[in-house]
Amino acid sequence: MTKTPGPKLRAAVVRMPDCKRIPIQVDAATGLPVAGDNVWLITSRSPYKSVETIMSDVSVLSIIREWAEESRISLAIRFRTEVFLSDTEIKSLSTRLRAKKRPCTGSDSEVVCEQKWRSRFDFTTVYFRHLAAAYFVPSSPYHHSAPFDNFIDAWSLHRPRKSSHPRLGLTAEQRTRLLMITMPGHAENPWQRRNHARNRLVVLLMILCGLRLGEVLSLRMQDVQMRGSFPTLDVRKRAPDELETRRIPPGPKTLGRRLPIPGEVAVALNSYVLDHRPGMPAHSQRQFLILSREGQPCAKETIQNMISVLRNSCPMLKGLVAHRLRNTFTDLAQEALKCSPLNRQQGSDVLTYMGGWSPTSLQPARYSQAWLDLTTQQIMDSIHNHAFEA
């Protein structure tokens, strides 16, 4: 008898009365919630993860479900009977997690990047542990059984290794080119003229202030203080409110912070707020700083498309994505700290604060690795050259 395939899943976002967003799984054909993992997502994942992360979780769950259906595997039965995935099945699922769900515009690759593959793999491991907790009775001898531990060990052997390539910012030549052609009115500026000032400001906030794209789009007018000798902007974590109409509200990924506004950013900010923003529809009713041309809070997709247009218009900027601007900020910060009177710990604390990371985060070291590799190369070259001097 042919097994009837289960429903294909997609993610839906439910807006609660308190304006909080709750992502859930729904049937892609009917839009109705499906039985299964929604309770786990809502109770165990949503309270601690961002909306975007839960949306990604649902996407991975749909991959796992589609793979299981095609492989004629019932994960529920496998976990109840303690007959877990074979090595061949493990390899098959790991390969499926690497594949793109759909083609991406402008990319010939059929697989996701290693970082995304690793993220999918790690979530699948968490999901397997959830299934174990759901189907193993605590008093049963199968609870935390050796077969399950052996299965997790075998599964973990296929985890994608971390890339040896560090997070790279733009080179000095790329940075100079970027800052030149994004100036409003520049002959090679690829954007529509009405978006020049806004897009220039977005680029500067990421490359000179180190903001993530979500942080840029979450800024409100009240977060920017231009009066006085030291203009500042506040990156804030906010509770959901009715002003936020976007399906997935952008915001800080980790910690908020107050940052001084550098000179060129202040110039771009004044130009945008005083000269360009007032011409947008209903701008006075919008509390968000970065607006669409319709006067609505700007969507992340709009800025990602803006970066894509810039990347495609300038061969030197091939491979540019929004987050690479933040990587560039970290490189610039490391150069500045090298010349500062701060000791190593103080410099690390400053970099951690500016990046919005927690004091225990390992991200500052990851972001700094490319700069460290380059500095090491320069020092080694200097040692070599001095050794052969007459």
Secondary structure, DSSP 8 states (H G I E B T S, - for coil): --------EEEEEEE-TTS-EEEEEEETTT--B-SSSHHHIIIIITTTS-HHHHHHHHHHHHHHHHHHHHTT--HHHHHHHT----HHHHHHHHHHHHB-SS--TT---SB--HHHHHHHHHHHHHHHHHHHHHHS-TTSTTTT-HHHHHHHHHHHTTS----SS------HHHHHHHHHHTSTT-TT--S-GGGHHHHHHHHHHHHTT---HHHHHH-BGGGEE-SSSS-EEEE------TT--SSS----SS--EEEE--HHHHHHHHIIIIIIGGGSTTGGG--BSSB-TTSSB--HHHHHHHHHHHHHH-GGGTT--HHHHHHHHHHHHHHHHHTSS--HHHHHHHHHHHHT--TT-SHHHHHHHHHHHHHHHHHHHHHHHHHT--
